[in-house]
């Protein structure tokens, strides 16, 4: 049985690459927290590598909190992509 849209609880996992620089990781988590405070649905920060929480951990946290839909969005600044 699929839940109707009115019965869904959505969480967005906002994913960054992760960095050895703790300040960069904290900036990403701060962005996720700021979005979470301003919008519905819930927003959680996560990292592909080099930092915690991992994507899997964030998805688990969302499900444990009652999420029925988890959207994973990759947040890579366009200025950092190289050929």
Biopython code that builds the backbone (N, CA, C, O; Angstrom):
import numpy as np
from Bio.PDB.StructureBuilder import StructureBuilder

atoms = [
    (1, "UNK", "N", (0.840, -1.177, 0.000)),
    (1, "UNK", "CA", (0.000, 0.000, 0.000)),
    (1, "UNK", "C", (0.889, 1.246, 0.000)),
    (1, "UNK", "O", (1.812, 1.354, 0.808)),
    (2, "UNK", "N", (0.615, 2.163, -0.888)),
    (2, "UNK", "CA", (1.366, 3.414, -0.981)),
    (2, "UNK", "C", (0.615, 4.493, -0.218)),
    (2, "UNK", "O", (-0.599, 4.640, -0.356)),
    (3, "UNK", "N", (1.351, 5.242, 0.584)),
    (3, "UNK", "CA", (0.737, 6.320, 1.358)),
    (3, "UNK", "C", (0.308, 7.448, 0.429)),
    (3, "UNK", "O", (0.980, 7.746, -0.558)),
    (4, "UNK", "N", (-0.811, 8.066, 0.754)),
    (4, "UNK", "CA", (-1.229, 9.225, -0.023)),
    (4, "UNK", "C", (-0.303, 10.389, 0.308)),
    (4, "UNK", "O", (0.332, 10.383, 1.362)),
    (5, "UNK", "N", (-0.212, 11.392, -0.574)),
    (5, "UNK", "CA", (0.672, 12.533, -0.299)),
    (5, "UNK", "C", (0.411, 13.194, 1.051)),
    (5, "UNK", "O", (1.339, 13.712, 1.672)),
    (6, "UNK", "N", (-0.829, 13.183, 1.507)),
    (6, "UNK", "CA", (-1.147, 13.800, 2.798)),
    (6, "UNK", "C", (-0.603, 12.996, 3.975)),
    (6, "UNK", "O", (-0.422, 13.532, 5.068)),
    (7, "UNK", "N", (-0.340, 11.707, 3.747)),
    (7, "UNK", "CA", (0.155, 10.838, 4.811)),
    (7, "UNK", "C", (1.677, 10.708, 4.810)),
    (7, "UNK", "O", (2.238, 10.021, 5.663)),
    (8, "UNK", "N", (2.345, 11.357, 3.868)),
    (8, "UNK", "CA", (3.789, 11.217, 3.748)),
    (8, "UNK", "C", (4.527, 12.207, 4.650)),
    (8, "UNK", "O", (4.107, 13.350, 4.826)),
    (9, "UNK", "N", (5.621, 11.738, 5.205)),
    (9, "UNK", "CA", (6.528, 12.584, 5.964)),
    (9, "UNK", "C", (7.840, 12.590, 5.189)),
    (9, "UNK", "O", (8.491, 11.557, 5.038)),
    (10, "UNK", "N", (8.219, 13.772, 4.698)),
    (10, "UNK", "CA", (9.370, 13.893, 3.807)),
    (10, "UNK", "C", (10.568, 14.472, 4.546)),
    (10, "UNK", "O", (10.440, 15.408, 5.336)),
    (11, "UNK", "N", (11.730, 13.898, 4.274)),
    (11, "UNK", "CA", (13.005, 14.452, 4.736)),
    (11, "UNK", "C", (13.928, 14.571, 3.539)),
    (11, "UNK", "O", (13.986, 13.676, 2.696)),
    (12, "UNK", "N", (14.647, 15.675, 3.467)),
    (12, "UNK", "CA", (15.662, 15.889, 2.435)),
    (12, "UNK", "C", (17.027, 15.698, 3.084)),
    (12, "UNK", "O", (17.325, 16.313, 4.108)),
    (13, "UNK", "N", (17.850, 14.848, 2.489)),
    (13, "UNK", "CA", (19.236, 14.683, 2.915)),
    (13, "UNK", "C", (20.084, 15.463, 1.916)),
    (13, "UNK", "O", (20.179, 15.094, 0.745)),
    (14, "UNK", "N", (20.695, 16.536, 2.388)),
    (14, "UNK", "CA", (21.528, 17.405, 1.565)),
    (14, "UNK", "C", (22.974, 16.932, 1.691)),
    (14, "UNK", "O", (23.569, 17.011, 2.765)),
    (15, "UNK", "N", (23.534, 16.439, 0.580)),
    (15, "UNK", "CA", (24.829, 15.763, 0.606)),
    (15, "UNK", "C", (25.925, 16.629, 0.003)),
    (15, "UNK", "O", (25.770, 17.179, -1.088)),
    (16, "UNK", "N", (27.026, 16.742, 0.721)),
    (16, "UNK", "CA", (28.244, 17.380, 0.217)),
    (16, "UNK", "C", (29.325, 16.313, 0.116)),
    (16, "UNK", "O", (29.183, 15.222, 0.667)),
    (17, "UNK", "N", (30.394, 16.629, -0.584)),
    (17, "UNK", "CA", (31.475, 15.669, -0.740)),
    (17, "UNK", "C", (32.111, 15.316, 0.591)),
    (17, "UNK", "O", (32.330, 14.141, 0.885)),
    (18, "UNK", "N", (32.407, 16.316, 1.392)),
    (18, "UNK", "CA", (33.160, 16.138, 2.635)),
    (18, "UNK", "C", (34.570, 16.651, 2.430)),
    (18, "UNK", "O", (35.100, 16.619, 1.320)),
    (19, "UNK", "N", (35.167, 17.119, 3.497)),
    (19, "UNK", "CA", (36.463, 17.768, 3.408)),
    (19, "UNK", "C", (37.314, 17.396, 4.619)),
    (19, "UNK", "O", (36.798, 17.014, 5.669)),
    (20, "UNK", "N", (38.624, 17.517, 4.448)),
    (20, "UNK", "CA", (39.518, 17.366, 5.599)),
    (20, "UNK", "C", (39.469, 18.616, 6.479)),
    (20, "UNK", "O", (39.888, 18.590, 7.636)),
    (21, "UNK", "N", (38.955, 19.706, 5.917)),
    (21, "UNK", "CA", (38.820, 20.965, 6.664)),
    (21, "UNK", "C", (37.504, 20.937, 7.443)),
    (21, "UNK", "O", (36.425, 20.994, 6.852)),
    (22, "UNK", "N", (37.599, 20.848, 8.750)),
    (22, "UNK", "CA", (36.391, 20.752, 9.567)),
    (22, "UNK", "C", (35.492, 21.973, 9.402)),
    (22, "UNK", "O", (34.273, 21.862, 9.530)),
    (23, "UNK", "N", (36.077, 23.133, 9.120)),
    (23, "UNK", "CA", (35.255, 24.328, 8.935)),
    (23, "UNK", "C", (34.360, 24.213, 7.699)),
    (23, "UNK", "O", (33.233, 24.707, 7.703)),
    (24, "UNK", "N", (34.852, 23.570, 6.654)),
    (24, "UNK", "CA", (34.034, 23.371, 5.449)),
    (24, "UNK", "C", (32.884, 22.412, 5.747)),
    (24, "UNK", "O", (31.755, 22.639, 5.315)),
    (25, "UNK", "N", (33.169, 21.355, 6.477)),
    (25, "UNK", "CA", (32.114, 20.412, 6.847)),
    (25, "UNK", "C", (31.076, 21.080, 7.733)),
    (25, "UNK", "O", (29.877, 20.858, 7.563)),
    (26, "UNK", "N", (31.527, 21.893, 8.675)),
    (26, "UNK", "CA", (30.593, 22.584, 9.561)),
    (26, "UNK", "C", (29.740, 23.576, 8.779)),
    (26, "UNK", "O", (28.561, 23.747, 9.088)),
    (27, "UNK", "N", (30.309, 24.230, 7.777)),
    (27, "UNK", "CA", (29.541, 25.167, 6.953)),
    (27, "UNK", "C", (28.397, 24.440, 6.241)),
    (27, "UNK", "O", (27.291, 24.970, 6.134)),
    (28, "UNK", "N", (28.667, 23.231, 5.760)),
    (28, "UNK", "CA", (27.610, 22.455, 5.103)),
    (28, "UNK", "C", (26.518, 22.069, 6.107)),
    (28, "UNK", "O", (25.331, 22.194, 5.805)),
    (29, "UNK", "N", (26.906, 21.607, 7.282)),
    (29, "UNK", "CA", (25.919, 21.250, 8.299)),
    (29, "UNK", "C", (25.122, 22.468, 8.746)),
    (29, "UNK", "O", (23.926, 22.365, 9.021)),
    (30, "UNK", "N", (25.784, 23.627, 8.821)),
    (30, "UNK", "CA", (25.089, 24.875, 9.173)),
    (30, "UNK", "C", (24.059, 25.247, 8.098)),
    (30, "UNK", "O", (22.957, 25.692, 8.418)),
    (31, "UNK", "N", (24.427, 25.060, 6.819)),
    (31, "UNK", "CA", (23.490, 25.323, 5.727)),
    (31, "UNK", "C", (22.274, 24.414, 5.836)),
    (31, "UNK", "O", (21.140, 24.877, 5.719)),
    (32, "UNK", "N", (22.503, 23.127, 6.060)),
    (32, "UNK", "CA", (21.383, 22.196, 6.198)),
    (32, "UNK", "C", (20.488, 22.590, 7.374)),
    (32, "UNK", "O", (19.263, 22.543, 7.264)),
    (33, "UNK", "N", (21.090, 22.975, 8.489)),
    (33, "UNK", "CA", (20.311, 23.385, 9.664)),
    (33, "UNK", "C", (19.520, 24.661, 9.382)),
    (33, "UNK", "O", (18.375, 24.788, 9.817)),
    (34, "UNK", "N", (20.121, 25.606, 8.659)),
    (34, "UNK", "CA", (19.418, 26.846, 8.317)),
    (34, "UNK", "C", (18.229, 26.557, 7.400)),
    (34, "UNK", "O", (17.154, 27.130, 7.583)),
    (35, "UNK", "N", (18.411, 25.683, 6.425)),
    (35, "UNK", "CA", (17.299, 25.300, 5.560)),
    (35, "UNK", "C", (16.213, 24.598, 6.359)),
    (35, "UNK", "O", (15.026, 24.864, 6.170)),
    (36, "UNK", "N", (16.615, 23.707, 7.245)),
    (36, "UNK", "CA", (15.650, 22.978, 8.065)),
    (36, "UNK", "C", (14.800, 23.931, 8.903)),
    (36, "UNK", "O", (13.606, 23.701, 9.095)),
    (37, "UNK", "N", (15.418, 24.995, 9.398)),
    (37, "UNK", "CA", (14.694, 25.963, 10.227)),
    (37, "UNK", "C", (13.721, 26.815, 9.416)),
    (37, "UNK", "O", (12.789, 27.395, 9.973)),
    (38, "UNK", "N", (13.938, 26.892, 8.102)),
    (38, "UNK", "CA", (13.141, 27.809, 7.284)),
    (38, "UNK", "C", (12.099, 27.147, 6.406)),
    (38, "UNK", "O", (11.134, 27.798, 6.004)),
    (39, "UNK", "N", (12.266, 25.884, 6.101)),
    (39, "UNK", "CA", (11.363, 25.254, 5.142)),
    (39, "UNK", "C", (10.831, 23.930, 5.676)),
    (39, "UNK", "O", (11.394, 23.332, 6.593)),
    (40, "UNK", "N", (9.741, 23.497, 5.080)),
    (40, "UNK", "CA", (9.271, 22.120, 5.199)),
    (40, "UNK", "C", (9.719, 21.502, 3.903)),
    (40, "UNK", "O", (9.575, 22.171, 2.879)),
    (41, "UNK", "N", (10.212, 20.374, 3.837)),
    (41, "UNK", "CA", (10.322, 19.322, 4.823)),
    (41, "UNK", "C", (11.568, 19.458, 5.693)),
    (41, "UNK", "O", (12.312, 20.434, 5.592)),
    (42, "UNK", "N", (11.774, 18.472, 6.538)),
    (42, "UNK", "CA", (12.987, 18.395, 7.343)),
    (42, "UNK", "C", (14.194, 18.284, 6.419)),
    (42, "UNK", "O", (14.131, 17.602, 5.396)),
    (43, "UNK", "N", (15.297, 18.951, 6.773)),
    (43, "UNK", "CA", (16.538, 18.879, 5.997)),
    (43, "UNK", "C", (17.662, 18.419, 6.925)),
    (43, "UNK", "O", (17.856, 18.969, 8.009)),
    (44, "UNK", "N", (18.392, 17.407, 6.481)),
    (44, "UNK", "CA", (19.548, 16.893, 7.214)),
    (44, "UNK", "C", (20.781, 16.986, 6.330)),
    (44, "UNK", "O", (20.694, 16.771, 5.121)),
    (45, "UNK", "N", (21.919, 17.303, 6.915)),
    (45, "UNK", "CA", (23.172, 17.312, 6.179)),
    (45, "UNK", "C", (23.850, 15.957, 6.244)),
    (45, "UNK", "O", (23.700, 15.222, 7.220)),
    (46, "UNK", "N", (24.605, 15.628, 5.185)),
    (46, "UNK", "CA", (25.373, 14.378, 5.148)),
    (46, "UNK", "C", (26.546, 14.553, 4.192)),
    (46, "UNK", "O", (26.640, 15.542, 3.466)),
    (47, "UNK", "N", (27.445, 13.557, 4.212)),
    (47, "UNK", "CA", (28.666, 13.634, 3.410)),
    (47, "UNK", "C", (28.926, 12.323, 2.678)),
    (47, "UNK", "O", (28.613, 11.239, 3.171)),
    (48, "UNK", "N", (29.519, 12.457, 1.466)),
    (48, "UNK", "CA", (29.912, 11.279, 0.694)),
    (48, "UNK", "C", (31.103, 10.576, 1.328)),
    (48, "UNK", "O", (31.153, 9.347, 1.374)),
    (49, "UNK", "N", (32.063, 11.356, 1.815)),
    (49, "UNK", "CA", (33.250, 10.793, 2.457)),
    (49, "UNK", "C", (33.949, 11.868, 3.270)),
    (49, "UNK", "O", (33.590, 13.044, 3.197)),
    (50, "UNK", "N", (34.926, 11.473, 4.028)),
    (50, "UNK", "CA", (35.805, 12.362, 4.800)),
    (50, "UNK", "C", (35.148, 13.051, 5.986)),
    (50, "UNK", "O", (35.829, 13.757, 6.730)),
    (51, "UNK", "N", (33.849, 12.871, 6.188)),
    (51, "UNK", "CA", (33.164, 13.531, 7.303)),
    (51, "UNK", "C", (31.921, 12.723, 7.663)),
    (51, "UNK", "O", (31.483, 11.850, 6.913)),
    (52, "UNK", "N", (31.382, 13.030, 8.800)),
    (52, "UNK", "CA", (30.161, 12.377, 9.296)),
    (52, "UNK", "C", (29.091, 13.432, 9.502)),
    (52, "UNK", "O", (29.411, 14.583, 9.799)),
    (53, "UNK", "N", (27.830, 13.063, 9.350)),
    (53, "UNK", "CA", (27.293, 11.730, 9.126)),
    (53, "UNK", "C", (27.391, 11.315, 7.657)),
    (53, "UNK", "O", (27.427, 12.148, 6.752)),
    (54, "UNK", "N", (27.434, 10.011, 7.460)),
    (54, "UNK", "CA", (27.416, 9.468, 6.106)),
    (54, "UNK", "C", (25.995, 9.587, 5.542)),
    (54, "UNK", "O", (25.044, 9.873, 6.271)),
    (55, "UNK", "N", (25.876, 9.365, 4.249)),
    (55, "UNK", "CA", (24.548, 9.387, 3.614)),
    (55, "UNK", "C", (23.653, 8.325, 4.260)),
    (55, "UNK", "O", (22.501, 8.592, 4.600)),
    (56, "UNK", "N", (24.198, 7.129, 4.420)),
    (56, "UNK", "CA", (23.410, 6.047, 5.025)),
    (56, "UNK", "C", (22.964, 6.359, 6.432)),
    (56, "UNK", "O", (21.834, 6.056, 6.814)),
    (57, "UNK", "N", (23.856, 6.972, 7.214)),
    (57, "UNK", "CA", (23.487, 7.347, 8.581)),
    (57, "UNK", "C", (22.371, 8.389, 8.591)),
    (57, "UNK", "O", (21.453, 8.315, 9.408)),
    (58, "UNK", "N", (22.452, 9.359, 7.682)),
    (58, "UNK", "CA", (21.418, 10.402, 7.626)),
    (58, "UNK", "C", (20.074, 9.817, 7.191)),
    (58, "UNK", "O", (19.029, 10.181, 7.729)),
    (59, "UNK", "N", (20.108, 8.913, 6.218)),
    (59, "UNK", "CA", (18.859, 8.260, 5.797)),
    (59, "UNK", "C", (18.275, 7.460, 6.958)),
    (59, "UNK", "O", (17.069, 7.506, 7.198)),
    (60, "UNK", "N", (19.115, 6.737, 7.670)),
    (60, "UNK", "CA", (18.646, 5.987, 8.834)),
    (60, "UNK", "C", (18.041, 6.884, 9.889)),
    (60, "UNK", "O", (17.017, 6.551, 10.485)),
    (61, "UNK", "N", (18.672, 8.022, 10.121)),
    (61, "UNK", "CA", (18.145, 8.983, 11.097)),
    (61, "UNK", "C", (16.773, 9.498, 10.660)),
    (61, "UNK", "O", (15.864, 9.645, 11.477)),
    (62, "UNK", "N", (16.638, 9.771, 9.350)),
    (62, "UNK", "CA", (15.358, 10.256, 8.822)),
    (62, "UNK", "C", (14.263, 9.206, 9.015)),
    (62, "UNK", "O", (13.165, 9.525, 9.471)),
    (63, "UNK", "N", (14.563, 7.974, 8.672)),
    (63, "UNK", "CA", (13.575, 6.890, 8.811)),
    (63, "UNK", "C", (13.230, 6.675, 10.283)),
    (63, "UNK", "O", (12.062, 6.496, 10.629)),
    (64, "UNK", "N", (14.240, 6.693, 11.144)),
    (64, "UNK", "CA", (13.995, 6.527, 12.581)),
    (64, "UNK", "C", (13.093, 7.632, 13.132)),
    (64, "UNK", "O", (12.350, 7.418, 14.090)),
    (65, "UNK", "N", (13.166, 8.823, 12.514)),
    (65, "UNK", "CA", (12.341, 9.952, 12.955)),
    (65, "UNK", "C", (10.952, 9.935, 12.320)),
    (65, "UNK", "O", (10.131, 10.811, 12.592)),
    (66, "UNK", "N", (10.690, 8.934, 11.471)),
    (66, "UNK", "CA", (9.353, 8.801, 10.905)),
    (66, "UNK", "C", (9.199, 9.175, 9.454)),
    (66, "UNK", "O", (8.076, 9.208, 8.951)),
    (67, "UNK", "N", (10.282, 9.459, 8.760)),
    (67, "UNK", "CA", (10.172, 9.806, 7.342)),
    (67, "UNK", "C", (9.650, 8.628, 6.538)),
    (67, "UNK", "O", (10.107, 7.498, 6.705)),
    (68, "UNK", "N", (8.691, 8.899, 5.665)),
    (68, "UNK", "CA", (8.191, 7.884, 4.742)),
    (68, "UNK", "C", (8.752, 8.099, 3.345)),
    (68, "UNK", "O", (8.699, 7.203, 2.502)),
    (69, "UNK", "N", (9.294, 9.296, 3.100)),
    (69, "UNK", "CA", (9.958, 9.631, 1.837)),
    (69, "UNK", "C", (11.255, 10.339, 2.193)),
    (69, "UNK", "O", (11.260, 11.290, 2.975)),
    (70, "UNK", "N", (12.364, 9.865, 1.609)),
    (70, "UNK", "CA", (13.660, 10.512, 1.810)),
    (70, "UNK", "C", (14.205, 10.889, 0.442)),
    (70, "UNK", "O", (14.432, 10.026, -0.406)),
    (71, "UNK", "N", (14.414, 12.183, 0.234)),
    (71, "UNK", "CA", (15.004, 12.688, -1.016)),
    (71, "UNK", "C", (16.460, 13.020, -0.741)),
    (71, "UNK", "O", (16.765, 13.779, 0.179)),
    (72, "UNK", "N", (17.357, 12.456, -1.532)),
    (72, "UNK", "CA", (18.790, 12.693, -1.362)),
    (72, "UNK", "C", (19.235, 13.641, -2.466)),
    (72, "UNK", "O", (19.162, 13.310, -3.649)),
    (73, "UNK", "N", (19.699, 14.828, -2.067)),
    (73, "UNK", "CA", (20.138, 15.850, -3.012)),
    (73, "UNK", "C", (21.629, 16.083, -2.861)),
    (73, "UNK", "O", (22.120, 16.326, -1.759)),
    (74, "UNK", "N", (22.343, 16.008, -3.967)),
    (74, "UNK", "CA", (23.773, 16.248, -3.970)),
    (74, "UNK", "C", (24.008, 17.742, -4.134)),
    (74, "UNK", "O", (23.521, 18.349, -5.088)),
    (75, "UNK", "N", (24.749, 18.336, -3.211)),
    (75, "UNK", "CA", (25.020, 19.778, -3.234)),
    (75, "UNK", "C", (26.490, 19.986, -3.553)),
    (75, "UNK", "O", (27.334, 19.994, -2.656)),
    (76, "UNK", "N", (26.795, 20.155, -4.839)),
    (76, "UNK", "CA", (28.175, 20.401, -5.262)),
    (76, "UNK", "C", (28.218, 21.778, -5.899)),
    (76, "UNK", "O", (27.576, 22.000, -6.926)),
    (77, "UNK", "N", (28.961, 22.708, -5.312)),
    (77, "UNK", "CA", (29.055, 24.041, -5.897)),
    (77, "UNK", "C", (29.608, 23.946, -7.325)),
    (77, "UNK", "O", (30.607, 23.269, -7.565)),
    (78, "UNK", "N", (28.958, 24.622, -8.258)),
    (78, "UNK", "CA", (29.369, 24.530, -9.655)),
    (78, "UNK", "C", (30.776, 25.043, -9.899)),
    (78, "UNK", "O", (31.440, 24.588, -10.831)),
    (79, "UNK", "N", (31.238, 25.959, -9.101)),
    (79, "UNK", "CA", (32.574, 26.501, -9.271)),
    (79, "UNK", "C", (33.678, 25.515, -8.959)),
    (79, "UNK", "O", (34.845, 25.789, -9.241)),
    (80, "UNK", "N", (33.333, 24.357, -8.373)),
    (80, "UNK", "CA", (34.366, 23.385, -8.006)),
    (80, "UNK", "C", (34.495, 22.252, -8.997)),
    (80, "UNK", "O", (35.369, 21.399, -8.847)),
    (81, "UNK", "N", (33.648, 22.222, -10.003)),
    (81, "UNK", "CA", (33.720, 21.142, -10.976)),
    (81, "UNK", "C", (34.809, 21.459, -11.992)),
    (81, "UNK", "O", (34.847, 22.547, -12.567)),
    (82, "UNK", "N", (35.696, 20.484, -12.200)),
    (82, "UNK", "CA", (36.770, 20.695, -13.176)),
    (82, "UNK", "C", (36.704, 19.626, -14.251)),
    (82, "UNK", "O", (36.159, 18.543, -14.035)),
    (83, "UNK", "N", (37.254, 19.935, -15.389)),
    (83, "UNK", "CA", (37.224, 18.989, -16.521)),
    (83, "UNK", "C", (38.308, 17.943, -16.378)),
    (83, "UNK", "O", (38.436, 17.066, -17.232)),
]
sb = StructureBuilder()
sb.init_structure("model")
sb.init_model(0)
sb.init_chain("A")
sb.init_seg("    ")
for serial, (resi, resn, name, xyz) in enumerate(atoms, 1):
    if name == "N":
        sb.init_residue(resn, " ", resi, " ")
    sb.init_atom(name, np.array(xyz, "f"), 0.0, 1.0, " ", f" {name:<3s}", serial, name[0])
structure = sb.get_structure()
